[in-house]
Amino acid sequence: MILKPNLVRLLWACVFFLWPIIPIFGQAPDNKAIQDTEKNRGHLLAEINAAQNIFSQDSKNADKAFRLALLCYQAGEFERSEALLPPLLETTKPSNDVLFLAADLDYLFGRYDKAENTLQKVIGLNPEDQQVKVKAQTKLVFVYYQTNQYAKSADLFAGLEGKIKLPHWDLMRAFGQERPYQVVWPEGLEEAKAPFVVTDPLPIISVELQGRPIYALIDTGADTFVLDNEIAAGLGIKPIASMMGTFAGGKQAEVGFSRADSLKIGEVTIKSVPISILPTGRFSKGFAEGKYTIGGIVGTGILKQFLATIDYLNGRLVLHRSGVLLGKLAAEMKWKTATDMPFVLAMTHFMMVRQGCLDDKKGLLFFTDSGLASEAAFSAPIQTLKYAGIPIPETKVQEGAVGGAGADLPPVNFP
């Protein structure tokens, strides 16, 4: 069911940053890294089966083991990929490719300390290889980004200042020694509640940014808190860095990065808040006939500072003090009908849930994006439909379908 166009389509799915293909020195990505647009999961699984057969005949061969591990990684079979790495990591000098894959797997599972150690090892083993060092340091930037350790990124890329095109790094350095996302709770309080002003097509809550009340969408497909460009200008917030972001439908728009002094949601306040700047006001007409001006978007970067619950049944966002109520929550859920859905966190904010199923095709990797503002329950690219044997519907641009970049999208339904 891909998108009916009678609602404003946020379809945020903002591919703000895909670290493996960033042009470090203004170079284009290696053509070898570009995926064949006709390739689907069926082709990948066939490659895995062939690689497994070859590996089974010579399980001591490091190259064959690594190829199988890499294919499993690409297919989202992360544990299987990881299980192949120990013999490759226990050599005197593991290859850089093996170390990078190990670090990427640790990153996905949130083992950031381990990922950091591995990447530092890569740098130590390659003191004269600038390209390898820059690749490792780029990955370290995002380890520090996820762990709110912005200050640790300041000394990366020594001697290459001005040559590194990495807006997230520019943003992080602008914080200096100040830690981002400083959560301030009122004394004795362990949870904050923000009622939905509107529920459909997406939840809207009222927040305060630097003391100014604004209406904000909740969207797990966004990274940081996204602030409308006109509101940012009115508050004197100027972009520290910018980049071209790729959004749903492949459309691009310039995204600014900056910081706000404070953001208040319900009773809790967050100090030193990284923000993105985009024109969000244009989404307003899709909610309650334009009654509420959309001034911002609450993304995963905000939600993951807490134990967050998007509570549709009671019409509210609930932010629990991180870690405090995990045991209590587990005890409560034990006696309820609930499904535990493990996910990995990819890139900056993509929650990738595994073991998805489409018709009879199992083991799919799904991006959980609450910003899919549609009565359609699911969205997929043509490659996935081909893999599942679902007939490809005719696609055409339809009026009223808007993505994060503001351009028309070609949405179409399928059963």
MOBEL-V314086 format. One record per residue. N is the residue number from 0. RES is the residue in three letters. SS is DSSP state (helix for helix, strand for strand, loop for the rest). PSI is psi as a letter, one per 20 degrees, with the letter a starting at -180 (NA if undefined). Layout:
n: <N N>
res: <RES RES>
ss: <SS SS>
psi: <PSI PSI>
This chain:
n: <0 1 2 3 4 5 6 7 8 9 10 11 12 13 14 15 16 17 18 19 20 21 22 23 24 25 26 27 28 29 30 31 32 33 34 35 36 37 38 39 40 41 42 43 44 45 46 47 48 49 50 51 52 53 54 55 56 57 58 59 60 61 62 63 64 65 66 67 68 69 70 71 72 73 74 75 76 77 78 79 80 81 82 83 84 85 86 87 88 89 90 91 92 93 94 95 96 97 98 99 100 101 102 103 104 105 106 107 108 109 110 111 112 113 114 115 116 117 118 119 120 121 122 123 124 125 126 127 128 129 130 131 132 133 134 135 136 137 138 139 140 141 142 143 144 145 146 147 148 149 150 151 152 153 154 155 156 157 158 159 160 161 162 163 164 165 166 167 168 169 170 171 172 173 174 175 176 177 178 179 180 181 182 183 184 185 186 187 188 189 190 191 192 193 194 195 196 197 198 199 200 201 202 203 204 205 206 207 208 209 210 211 212 213 214 215 216 217 218 219 220 221 222 223 224 225 226 227 228 229 230 231 232 233 234 235 236 237 238 239 240 241 242 243 244 245 246 247 248 249 250 251 252 253 254 255 256 257 258 259 260 261 262 263 264 265 266 267 268 269 270 271 272 273 274 275 276 277 278 279 280 281 282 283 284 285 286 287 288 289 290 291 292 293 294 295 296 297 298 299 300 301 302 303 304 305 306 307 308 309 310 311 312 313 314 315 316 317 318 319 320 321 322 323 324 325 326 327 328 329 330 331 332 333 334 335 336 337 338 339 340 341 342 343 344 345 346 347 348 349 350 351 352 353 354 355 356 357 358 359 360 361 362 363 364 365 366 367 368 369 370 371 372 373 374 375 376 377 378 379 380 381 382 383 384 385 386 387 388 389 390 391 392 393 394 395 396 397 398 399 400 401 402 403 404 405 406 407 408 409 410 411 412 413 414>
res: <MET ILE LEU LYS PRO ASN LEU VAL ARG LEU LEU TRP ALA CYS VAL PHE PHE LEU TRP PRO ILE ILE PRO ILE PHE GLY GLN ALA PRO ASP ASN LYS ALA ILE GLN ASP THR GLU LYS ASN ARG GLY HIS LEU LEU ALA GLU ILE ASN ALA ALA GLN ASN ILE PHE SER GLN ASP SER LYS ASN ALA ASP LYS ALA PHE ARG LEU ALA LEU LEU CYS TYR GLN ALA GLY GLU PHE GLU ARG SER GLU ALA LEU LEU PRO PRO LEU LEU GLU THR THR LYS PRO SER ASN ASP VAL LEU PHE LEU ALA ALA ASP LEU ASP TYR LEU PHE GLY ARG TYR ASP LYS ALA GLU ASN THR LEU GLN LYS VAL ILE GLY LEU ASN PRO GLU ASP GLN GLN VAL LYS VAL LYS ALA GLN THR LYS LEU VAL PHE VAL TYR TYR GLN THR ASN GLN TYR ALA LYS SER ALA ASP LEU PHE ALA GLY LEU GLU GLY LYS ILE LYS LEU PRO HIS TRP ASP LEU MET ARG ALA PHE GLY GLN GLU ARG PRO TYR GLN VAL VAL TRP PRO GLU GLY LEU GLU GLU ALA LYS ALA PRO PHE VAL VAL THR ASP PRO LEU PRO ILE ILE SER VAL GLU LEU GLN GLY ARG PRO ILE TYR ALA LEU ILE ASP THR GLY ALA ASP THR PHE VAL LEU ASP ASN GLU ILE ALA ALA GLY LEU GLY ILE LYS PRO ILE ALA SER MET MET GLY THR PHE ALA GLY GLY LYS GLN ALA GLU VAL GLY PHE SER ARG ALA ASP SER LEU LYS ILE GLY GLU VAL THR ILE LYS SER VAL PRO ILE SER ILE LEU PRO THR GLY ARG PHE SER LYS GLY PHE ALA GLU GLY LYS TYR THR ILE GLY GLY ILE VAL GLY THR GLY ILE LEU LYS GLN PHE LEU ALA THR ILE ASP TYR LEU ASN GLY ARG LEU VAL LEU HIS ARG SER GLY VAL LEU LEU GLY LYS LEU ALA ALA GLU MET LYS TRP LYS THR ALA THR ASP MET PRO PHE VAL LEU ALA MET THR HIS PHE MET MET VAL ARG GLN GLY CYS LEU ASP ASP LYS LYS GLY LEU LEU PHE PHE THR ASP SER GLY LEU ALA SER GLU ALA ALA PHE SER ALA PRO ILE GLN THR LEU LYS TYR ALA GLY ILE PRO ILE PRO GLU THR LYS VAL GLN GLU GLY ALA VAL GLY GLY ALA GLY ALA ASP LEU PRO PRO VAL ASN PHE PRO>
ss: <loop loop loop loop loop loop loop loop loop loop loop loop loop loop strand loop loop loop helix helix helix loop loop loop loop loop loop loop loop loop helix helix helix loop loop loop loop loop loop loop helix helix helix helix helix helix helix helix helix helix helix helix helix helix helix helix helix loop loop loop loop helix helix helix helix helix helix helix helix helix helix helix helix helix loop loop loop helix helix helix helix helix helix loop loop helix helix helix helix loop loop loop loop loop loop helix helix helix helix helix helix helix helix helix helix helix helix helix loop loop loop helix helix helix helix helix helix helix helix helix helix helix helix helix helix loop loop loop loop helix helix helix helix helix helix helix helix helix helix helix helix helix helix helix helix helix loop loop loop helix helix helix helix loop loop loop loop loop loop loop loop loop loop loop loop loop helix helix helix helix helix helix helix helix loop loop loop loop loop loop loop strand strand strand loop loop loop loop loop loop strand strand strand strand strand loop loop strand loop loop loop loop loop strand strand strand strand strand strand loop loop strand strand strand strand strand strand strand loop loop loop loop loop loop strand strand strand strand helix helix helix helix helix helix loop loop loop loop loop loop strand strand strand strand strand strand loop helix helix helix loop strand strand strand strand strand strand strand strand strand strand strand strand strand strand loop loop strand strand strand strand strand strand strand strand strand strand strand loop loop helix helix helix helix helix helix loop helix helix helix loop loop loop strand strand strand strand strand loop helix helix helix helix loop loop loop strand strand strand strand strand loop loop loop loop strand strand strand strand strand loop loop loop loop loop helix helix helix helix helix helix helix helix helix loop loop loop loop loop loop loop loop strand strand strand strand loop loop loop strand strand strand strand strand strand strand strand strand loop loop strand strand strand strand strand strand strand loop loop loop loop loop loop loop loop loop loop loop loop loop loop helix helix helix helix helix helix helix loop loop loop loop loop loop loop loop loop loop loop loop loop strand loop loop loop loop loop strand loop loop loop loop loop loop loop>
psi: <n o o q k j q p o g l g l o m h o o h i j p n g k j q q q p h h i p q p i i p a h g g g h h g g g g h g g g h h i m i i o h g h g g g g g g g h g h i j m g h g g h h i h g h h i j r g n q q h g g g g g g g g g h g g j j m h g g g g g g h h g g g h i l h i n h g g g h g g h g h h g h g h g h j k l h h i i h j q k p i j p i i o n n h h g g g g h i i c i p p r l o p o q q p i p j q q p o q p h q g q i q p p r p r p o l i p p q p p q p o i i q e a p p p p h h g g g h j k o q p h r r r o q p a p j j q q q p p q p a q q h q p p o c i q p p q m o p q q p q n i h i i h i j o l k j h p p o i r p o a h h g h i i r n q o n n h h j l q p p o q p p h g j g g g g h h g i h j r o q p p n q r q o q c h j o o o p r k r p o c j o r k q o p o o o i j n m q i p i q q q r h h h g g h i k p p o r p q q p q p i o p a h i i r q q m q q q q NA>
